[in-house]
């Protein structure tokens, strides 16, 4: 087995060999601790019957561990300067496909059909660039891709928000959007010292396992998300005030909102963070007929 890429010495050697310089705009922070990478692949539950989709493989530190533990790896790398480096560092592995595309613009479903059609079990496993973590996760879930789940490294604070429970200060529309589709759990925290260059914040690994069907049934998903986002627009405001200012023509439809809150037994003076996902589902279903005529 070849030497791990993810050691400070080997990483420096590779960067020097290719004269590679980090691009801040791409949020490049490479992992330099093989133990952390082993832990990530363990938490992702990979086997040779699983395929892994990676986003932002960098110089291949995590990719190498994915190649060792899964059947096939499909990696999306936006930075074309890294493609020849990856072809070199990953040359010992014949089960890796690198796609030089921005994951946010890529047709991921099509790539899965092309590259991973032999696999029933597909996990997304990645050390995500911090500045696009949320859009990437939401894209993967909203496109209803045939994946089993997502196990990714991200900013600790974002991990806390994704896995937050009602009644906590971290809980918000992001918690609801992601927990609607998945069971979310923060499985490990990671100090900033295991990255090169070091980020300013600590990280965490979050595991999201897709539910067979969303946690609640709603008349209209888009409207449900509009209501949840609107309810957290200004955290200090009551649900009543937020909805009147955020829903289309909410001020003119104040009576409708009052009636929906009464019907669902939700006190108008409560704040968004105190409502469970089930309460938001009931509320959005009560409001839907009035706001979608």
C-alpha positions in Angstrom: 0.0 0.0 0.0 1.4 3.4 -0.9 2.2 6.0 1.7 -0.7 8.0 2.9 -1.1 11.3 1.1 -2.5 12.9 4.2 0.6 13.5 6.2 2.2 17.0 6.6 5.4 15.8 4.9 3.8 14.1 1.9 1.3 17.0 1.4 4.2 19.5 1.3 6.1 17.2 -1.1 3.1 17.1 -3.5 2.5 20.8 -3.3 6.1 21.6 -4.0 6.4 19.1 -6.8 3.5 20.8 -8.7 4.2 24.3 -7.4 0.6 24.4 -6.2 -0.7 27.4 -4.3 -4.0 27.5 -2.3 -6.9 29.5 -3.7 -8.7 31.2 -0.9 -11.7 31.8 -3.2 -12.2 28.0 -3.4 -12.0 27.4 0.3 -9.1 24.9 -0.1 -8.0 23.4 3.3 -6.3 20.0 2.9 -6.5 17.3 5.6 -3.1 16.1 6.9 -4.2 13.5 9.5 -4.8 9.9 8.2 -6.6 8.9 11.5 -9.3 11.5 10.9 -9.8 10.3 7.3 -10.1 6.7 8.5 -12.7 7.8 11.0 -14.7 9.6 8.3 -14.8 6.6 6.1 -15.9 4.4 9.1 -18.7 6.8 10.0 -19.8 6.7 6.3 -20.2 2.9 6.6 -18.4 2.2 3.4 -17.9 -1.3 2.0 -16.7 -2.7 -1.3 -20.5 -2.8 -2.2 -20.8 0.9 -1.7 -19.9 3.7 -4.1 -18.6 7.0 -2.8 -19.2 10.5 -4.3 -16.6 13.0 -3.2 -16.7 16.8 -3.7 -13.5 18.7 -3.7 -10.9 15.9 -3.5 -8.0 18.4 -3.4 -4.8 16.3 -3.8 -6.6 13.1 -3.0 -6.1 12.7 0.8 -9.6 11.5 1.5 -10.1 10.0 -2.0 -7.3 7.5 -1.3 -9.2 6.3 1.8 -12.4 6.1 -0.1 -10.7 4.1 -2.9 -9.4 1.6 -0.3 -12.7 1.1 1.5 -15.4 1.5 -1.2 -16.1 -0.2 -4.6 -15.8 3.0 -6.7 -15.2 6.7 -6.2 -16.7 9.5 -8.3 -15.0 12.7 -7.4 -16.0 16.2 -8.5 -13.1 18.8 -8.5 -13.7 22.4 -9.6 -10.0 23.4 -9.8 -8.5 22.1 -13.0 -5.0 22.7 -11.6 -5.6 19.7 -9.3 -6.7 17.2 -12.0 -3.1 16.2 -13.1 -2.0 16.1 -9.4 -4.9 13.7 -8.6 -4.1 11.5 -11.6 -0.6 11.2 -10.2 -1.4 10.7 -6.5 -4.3 8.3 -7.1 -2.4 6.3 -9.8 -2.3 3.2 -7.5 -6.1 3.0 -7.5 -8.1 1.9 -10.5 -11.5 2.6 -9.0 -11.5 6.4 -9.0 -13.1 8.7 -11.6 -12.3 12.4 -11.5 -14.8 14.9 -13.0 -13.5 18.5 -13.5 -16.8 20.2 -12.8 -18.4 22.5 -10.2 -20.8 20.2 -8.2 -23.4 23.0 -8.0 -23.6 23.1 -11.8 -23.0 19.4 -12.5 -25.8 17.0 -13.6 -25.0 14.6 -10.7 -27.9 12.3 -11.5 -26.6 11.8 -15.1 -23.0 11.1 -13.8 -24.4 8.6 -11.3 -26.1 6.8 -14.2 -22.9 6.8 -16.3 -20.4 5.9 -13.6 -22.2 4.2 -10.6 -25.0 2.2 -12.2 -23.7 -1.0 -10.7 -24.2 0.2 -7.1 -27.3 0.3 -5.0 -25.6 1.9 -2.1 -24.1 5.3 -2.7 -22.7 7.7 0.0 -21.5 11.2 -0.5 -18.3 11.6 1.6 -16.4 14.8 1.5 -14.4 17.5 3.2 -16.6 20.3 1.9 -15.3 23.9 1.1 -16.9 25.9 3.9 -18.2 28.7 1.8 -20.6 26.5 -0.2 -21.5 23.7 2.3 -25.2 24.6 2.6 -25.9 25.0 -1.1 -24.1 21.7 -1.9 -26.0 19.7 0.8 -29.4 21.2 -0.2 -28.7 20.5 -3.9 -27.9 16.8 -3.2 -31.1 16.4 -1.1 -33.5 18.5 -3.3 -32.5 16.8 -6.5 -33.7 13.5 -4.8 -30.6 11.7 -6.0 -30.4 7.9 -5.5 -28.0 8.2 -2.6 -28.2 6.5 0.8 -26.7 9.5 2.7 -24.1 12.1 3.1 -21.2 12.1 5.5 -19.2 15.3 5.3 -16.8 17.5 7.1 -17.9 21.1 7.5 -17.7 24.1 9.8 -18.6 22.9 13.4 -21.1 25.8 13.7 -23.0 24.7 10.5 -23.0 21.1 11.8 -24.6 22.2 15.0 -27.3 24.1 13.1 -28.0 21.2 10.8 -28.4 18.7 13.6 -30.1 21.1 16.1 -33.4 20.3 17.9 -36.3 22.7 18.5 -35.9 25.1 21.4 -32.1 25.6 20.9 -30.5 28.7 19.5 -28.9 26.7 16.7 -32.3 25.5 15.4 -33.6 27.2 12.3 -34.8 26.8 8.8 -31.6 25.0 7.8 -32.2 22.4 10.5 -35.7 21.8 9.3 -34.8 21.7 5.6 -32.2 19.0 6.1 -34.0 17.0 8.8 -37.1 16.9 6.6 -35.1 14.6 4.2 -32.6 13.0 6.6 -31.7 11.8 10.0 -28.9 14.2 11.0 -26.2 13.4 13.5 -22.9 15.1 14.3 -20.5 12.2 14.6 -17.2 13.9 15.4 -15.5 17.2 15.9 -12.2 18.0 14.3 -9.6 20.6 15.5 -8.4 23.2 13.0 -4.8 22.0 13.5 -5.3 18.9 11.2 -5.6 21.1 8.1 -3.2 22.8 5.7 -3.6 25.8 5.6 -5.3 26.0 9.0 -8.9 27.4 8.9 -10.0 29.9 11.5 -12.7 27.6 13.0 -13.0 24.1 14.2 -14.8 21.5 12.0 -17.2 18.7 12.5 -18.3 15.6 10.6 -22.0 15.3 10.1 -23.8 12.1 8.9 -27.1 12.5 7.1 -29.0 9.3 6.4 -31.9 9.7 4.0 -35.3 8.9 5.2 -37.5 6.5 3.1 -39.9 9.4 3.0 -39.8 12.9 4.5 -40.4 13.2 8.2 -43.7 15.0 7.7 -46.2 14.9 4.9 -47.2 18.3 3.5 -49.5 19.5 0.8 -46.7 21.5 -0.9 -43.0 21.2 -0.2 -42.0 24.6 -1.6 -44.7 26.4 0.4 -43.7 24.4 3.6 -40.1 25.7 3.1 -41.3 29.2 2.4 -43.2 29.2 5.8 -40.3 27.8 7.7 -37.8 30.2 6.2 -40.2 33.1 6.8 -40.7 32.1 10.5 -37.0 32.5 11.2 -36.5 35.8 9.2 -35.9 37.7 12.4 -35.3 35.4 15.3 -36.4 37.8 18.0 -39.8 38.3 16.4 -42.9 36.2 17.1 -44.1 33.7 14.5 -47.1 36.0 13.9 -44.9 39.0 13.1 -42.5 37.1 10.9 -45.2 35.5 8.8 -47.1 38.7 8.3 -43.9 40.4 7.1 -42.5 37.4 5.0 -45.5 35.7 3.4 -46.8 37.3 0.1 -49.2 40.1 1.0 -48.9 38.9 4.6 -49.9 42.3 6.1 -53.2 42.3 4.1 -53.8 38.6 5.1 -53.2 39.0 8.8 -56.6 37.5 9.6 -55.8 34.4 7.6 -52.5 33.9 9.5 -54.3 34.4 12.9 -56.9 31.9 11.9 -54.3 29.3 10.7 -52.4 29.7 14.0 -55.6 29.2 16.0 -56.7 26.2 13.9 -53.4 24.5 14.5 -53.2 25.4 18.2 -50.0 27.4 17.9 -49.7 30.5 20.1 -49.1 33.5 17.9 -46.6 34.9 20.4 -44.2 31.9 20.1 -41.0 32.2 18.2 -40.0 30.1 15.2 -37.3 28.1 17.1 -39.9 26.7 19.6 -41.9 25.0 16.8 -41.3 21.4 15.9 -41.2 20.2 12.3 -44.6 18.6 12.8 -46.1 22.0 13.9 -44.6 23.7 10.9 -46.2 21.1 8.7 -49.6 21.6 10.2 -49.2 25.4 10.0 -48.1 25.4 6.3 -50.9 23.0 5.4 -53.5 25.4 7.1 -52.0 28.4 5.3 -51.6 26.8 1.9 -55.2 27.0 0.6 -55.4 30.7 1.4 -52.0 31.6 -0.1 -52.3 29.5 -3.2 -55.6 30.4 -4.8 
